[in-house]
Amino acid sequence: MKRLALGACAALLLAGPAAAAPPVAQRVRDSGELRVCIWPDYYGISLRDPRTGQLAGIDIDLSAAFAADLKARPRYVDSSFATLVDDLLQERCDVAMFAVGMTAQRQQALRFSRPYLQSDIYAVTTRSSRVVQRWEDLDKPGVRVAVQAGTFMEPVMAAALKQATMVVVRPPDTRERELEAGRVDAFMTDYPYSRRLLDNADWARLVAPPRPFSVLPYAYAVKPGDAAWLATVDDFVVRIQRDGRLLDAARRHGLTAIVRTH
């Protein structure tokens, strides 16, 4: 009986790790599916066309390439900068591929590949605005500056604005709608998202900082605890930087200005 009890205990101990979720690479191989978190409203990165439902952007192209390298098919999981950490930690996706800024806060919770893009912060206002003409006009009494909740612009602008009022915009509201309605005087964004307004809205005007303001590297993010999977993602970034796939995808989506090739 004692031998049976010891054997049962040993079996339980051995079963413990096996009962846990398998490593990500193994799960991808077994399922033939790569689950990719995206923000489907990110122009040039991972944008879903509201009419057709079709996805387009540099990280749609590159996630498809990554899945093909793994002999898997991509399955896209809608995420956002506000829910990114929880989506990865709760294993709703295997990797986040939507130009995730490497903020200090995110690096405490997640693990990142090497950077493949980088962007500064820009302001968007209206062509008719008399309030915001130059970058220096953003931080003046009475000026209302919008930021998207959960983006890296939120803490940066909270620290930078001393006189203006920062307005945090949360879905279903959008920064563009707040600006067009006159409820804010400008909103802060990055290079890819600024292209959306400049390419599609004739009322929008870009205000660039006179010098580098807050340049942030962008990378792919994964859940901590699986070093082999992080190495797999990192190796993919190295290969697309070297073999030209990154630059080709950037050209297709107008993002060559922010590519990191090493």
PLY file of the C-alpha trace (Angstrom):
ply
format ascii 1.0
element vertex 262
property float x
property float y
property float z
element edge 261
property int vertex1
property int vertex2
end_header
0.00 0.00 0.00
2.83 2.35 0.93
4.50 1.71 -2.42
1.21 2.40 -4.20
0.75 5.67 -2.28
4.28 6.79 -3.08
3.74 5.87 -6.71
0.52 7.87 -6.83
2.26 10.92 -5.31
5.08 10.64 -7.82
2.57 10.40 -10.64
0.81 13.54 -9.43
4.10 15.42 -9.21
5.01 14.35 -12.71
1.57 15.24 -13.99
1.76 18.77 -12.59
3.94 20.34 -15.29
2.32 18.25 -18.00
-1.10 19.55 -16.94
0.05 23.12 -17.41
-0.28 24.87 -20.76
2.34 23.60 -23.21
5.01 25.98 -24.53
3.69 28.33 -27.19
5.75 26.92 -30.06
4.45 23.43 -29.32
0.86 24.69 -29.17
1.29 26.46 -32.51
2.73 23.27 -34.07
-0.02 21.08 -32.63
-2.86 23.39 -33.65
-1.40 24.68 -36.91
-2.59 28.11 -35.80
-0.77 31.27 -34.71
-2.99 33.53 -32.60
-1.99 37.14 -33.22
-3.26 40.06 -31.15
-3.85 43.20 -33.22
-5.44 46.60 -32.77
-7.80 46.67 -35.77
-7.95 50.48 -35.90
-4.22 51.08 -36.46
-3.71 52.63 -39.91
-0.74 51.23 -41.80
-0.21 48.62 -39.07
-3.30 46.42 -38.62
-6.40 48.21 -39.91
-9.72 46.47 -40.55
-11.78 47.93 -43.38
-15.24 48.57 -41.85
-16.97 47.83 -45.16
-15.23 44.62 -46.17
-13.77 43.37 -42.89
-10.43 42.91 -44.65
-7.27 43.56 -42.64
-4.31 45.50 -44.03
-1.04 46.91 -42.74
2.60 46.10 -42.20
1.89 43.76 -39.29
-0.82 41.91 -41.17
1.75 41.19 -43.88
4.48 40.29 -41.39
2.29 38.17 -39.12
1.22 36.17 -42.17
4.92 35.72 -43.03
5.68 34.64 -39.45
2.84 32.12 -39.49
4.04 30.77 -42.84
7.57 30.37 -41.43
6.02 28.32 -38.61
3.92 26.31 -41.08
0.78 27.64 -39.43
-2.12 29.92 -40.33
-2.66 33.24 -38.56
-5.79 33.84 -36.50
-6.30 37.46 -35.52
-7.54 38.42 -32.07
-8.81 41.96 -31.57
-6.88 43.74 -28.84
-5.89 47.30 -27.96
-3.16 49.11 -26.10
-5.42 49.26 -23.05
-6.08 45.47 -23.00
-2.77 44.25 -24.48
-1.15 43.06 -21.25
-4.23 41.18 -20.07
-4.79 39.62 -23.50
-1.28 38.16 -23.50
-1.19 37.13 -19.84
-4.57 35.41 -20.17
-3.24 33.62 -23.31
-5.90 34.97 -25.66
-3.11 35.24 -28.21
0.40 33.90 -28.71
2.02 37.16 -29.77
1.02 40.81 -30.10
1.97 42.15 -33.52
0.71 45.71 -33.85
3.69 48.02 -33.40
3.70 47.83 -29.62
5.67 50.66 -28.05
8.30 49.43 -25.59
7.29 51.52 -22.60
8.84 50.85 -19.20
5.46 49.83 -17.79
4.83 47.28 -20.54
8.36 45.89 -20.23
7.66 45.10 -16.58
4.69 42.94 -17.56
5.67 41.51 -20.96
8.68 40.39 -22.97
9.62 42.09 -26.24
11.43 41.15 -29.42
14.08 43.46 -30.76
12.56 46.66 -32.22
11.59 46.82 -35.88
10.01 50.31 -36.01
10.31 53.53 -34.02
8.26 56.70 -33.90
8.17 60.09 -32.28
4.98 61.82 -31.10
3.11 64.24 -33.38
0.10 66.50 -32.94
-2.87 66.61 -35.30
-5.08 69.68 -35.44
-7.41 71.22 -38.01
-6.25 73.35 -40.90
-8.55 76.11 -39.68
-7.32 76.07 -36.08
-6.22 79.42 -34.70
-5.38 77.90 -31.32
-2.65 75.45 -32.39
-0.32 76.72 -35.10
3.02 75.45 -33.78
4.21 72.75 -31.39
4.74 75.40 -28.70
1.02 76.24 -28.81
0.05 72.85 -27.40
0.96 73.69 -23.81
-0.90 76.92 -23.19
-3.75 77.74 -20.79
-7.14 76.75 -22.17
-5.78 74.36 -24.81
-7.30 70.86 -24.71
-5.07 68.05 -25.97
-6.47 64.55 -26.54
-4.66 61.24 -26.17
-5.89 57.70 -26.79
-6.31 55.73 -23.55
-3.59 53.12 -23.06
-1.16 54.49 -25.65
2.35 55.56 -24.74
1.31 59.16 -25.48
-0.86 59.19 -22.36
1.92 59.15 -19.69
4.31 61.19 -21.86
1.83 64.03 -22.35
0.64 63.86 -18.75
4.20 64.66 -17.73
4.86 67.19 -20.50
1.75 69.37 -20.31
2.02 71.99 -17.59
-0.67 74.49 -18.62
-2.91 72.73 -21.16
-5.62 70.20 -20.26
-5.12 66.59 -21.31
-8.26 64.73 -22.42
-8.09 60.91 -22.36
-10.27 59.44 -25.12
-11.73 55.97 -24.62
-13.74 53.86 -27.11
-16.26 54.20 -28.59
-15.16 57.86 -28.78
-12.28 58.66 -31.11
-9.68 61.41 -31.14
-10.71 62.48 -34.64
-14.35 62.86 -33.64
-13.42 64.90 -30.58
-11.25 67.17 -32.71
-13.81 67.58 -35.49
-16.50 68.39 -32.92
-14.31 71.10 -31.41
-14.15 69.46 -27.98
-10.35 69.34 -28.19
-7.85 71.56 -30.00
-5.42 68.81 -31.03
-4.67 65.18 -30.42
-1.39 63.34 -30.05
-0.46 60.36 -32.15
2.46 58.52 -33.70
3.75 58.44 -37.27
1.63 55.52 -38.58
-1.64 56.86 -37.22
-0.87 60.38 -38.43
-0.74 58.99 -41.97
-4.38 57.97 -41.66
-5.47 61.56 -41.21
-3.11 63.03 -43.77
-4.08 60.43 -46.38
-7.83 60.59 -45.81
-8.86 63.87 -44.14
-8.36 67.13 -46.00
-9.20 69.07 -42.84
-6.28 67.67 -40.82
-2.90 69.29 -40.29
0.19 67.67 -38.76
2.26 69.55 -36.19
5.70 67.99 -35.75
8.02 68.68 -32.81
10.92 70.99 -33.70
13.35 68.40 -32.32
13.02 64.76 -31.19
10.44 64.77 -28.42
9.81 61.21 -27.28
11.06 58.63 -29.78
9.92 55.13 -28.84
10.95 51.77 -30.34
8.18 49.38 -31.43
8.43 45.61 -31.16
6.41 42.42 -30.84
5.30 41.33 -27.37
4.79 37.94 -25.73
3.87 36.60 -22.32
6.80 36.11 -19.88
7.99 32.64 -18.95
8.67 31.07 -22.35
12.20 32.00 -23.37
12.17 29.66 -26.35
9.08 31.35 -27.81
10.57 34.82 -27.29
13.71 33.63 -29.11
11.54 32.36 -31.98
9.83 35.74 -32.32
13.14 37.58 -32.00
14.74 35.38 -34.66
11.89 36.21 -37.03
12.56 39.95 -36.58
16.27 39.44 -37.26
15.51 37.53 -40.45
13.01 40.05 -41.86
15.46 42.86 -41.15
18.18 41.01 -43.06
16.25 39.48 -45.95
14.33 42.62 -46.93
10.83 41.49 -45.98
10.52 44.23 -43.34
11.56 47.00 -45.70
9.32 45.65 -48.49
6.30 45.62 -46.16
7.15 49.11 -44.91
7.25 50.42 -48.49
3.83 48.93 -49.23
2.31 50.78 -46.30
4.20 54.08 -46.38
6.28 53.44 -43.27
9.87 53.39 -44.55
10.64 56.55 -42.53
10.32 54.67 -39.24
11.84 51.27 -40.07
14.69 49.88 -37.97
16.81 47.55 -40.06
19.14 46.46 -37.24
0 1
1 2
2 3
3 4
4 5
5 6
6 7
7 8
8 9
9 10
10 11
11 12
12 13
13 14
14 15
15 16
16 17
17 18
18 19
19 20
20 21
21 22
22 23
23 24
24 25
25 26
26 27
27 28
28 29
29 30
30 31
31 32
32 33
33 34
34 35
35 36
36 37
37 38
38 39
39 40
40 41
41 42
42 43
43 44
44 45
45 46
46 47
47 48
48 49
49 50
50 51
51 52
52 53
53 54
54 55
55 56
56 57
57 58
58 59
59 60
60 61
61 62
62 63
63 64
64 65
65 66
66 67
67 68
68 69
69 70
70 71
71 72
72 73
73 74
74 75
75 76
76 77
77 78
78 79
79 80
80 81
81 82
82 83
83 84
84 85
85 86
86 87
87 88
88 89
89 90
90 91
91 92
92 93
93 94
94 95
95 96
96 97
97 98
98 99
99 100
100 101
101 102
102 103
103 104
104 105
105 106
106 107
107 108
108 109
109 110
110 111
111 112
112 113
113 114
114 115
115 116
116 117
117 118
118 119
119 120
120 121
121 122
122 123
123 124
124 125
125 126
126 127
127 128
128 129
129 130
130 131
131 132
132 133
133 134
134 135
135 136
136 137
137 138
138 139
139 140
140 141
141 142
142 143
143 144
144 145
145 146
146 147
147 148
148 149
149 150
150 151
151 152
152 153
153 154
154 155
155 156
156 157
157 158
158 159
159 160
160 161
161 162
162 163
163 164
164 165
165 166
166 167
167 168
168 169
169 170
170 171
171 172
172 173
173 174
174 175
175 176
176 177
177 178
178 179
179 180
180 181
181 182
182 183
183 184
184 185
185 186
186 187
187 188
188 189
189 190
190 191
191 192
192 193
193 194
194 195
195 196
196 197
197 198
198 199
199 200
200 201
201 202
202 203
203 204
204 205
205 206
206 207
207 208
208 209
209 210
210 211
211 212
212 213
213 214
214 215
215 216
216 217
217 218
218 219
219 220
220 221
221 222
222 223
223 224
224 225
225 226
226 227
227 228
228 229
229 230
230 231
231 232
232 233
233 234
234 235
235 236
236 237
237 238
238 239
239 240
240 241
241 242
242 243
243 244
244 245
245 246
246 247
247 248
248 249
249 250
250 251
251 252
252 253
253 254
254 255
255 256
256 257
257 258
258 259
259 260
260 261
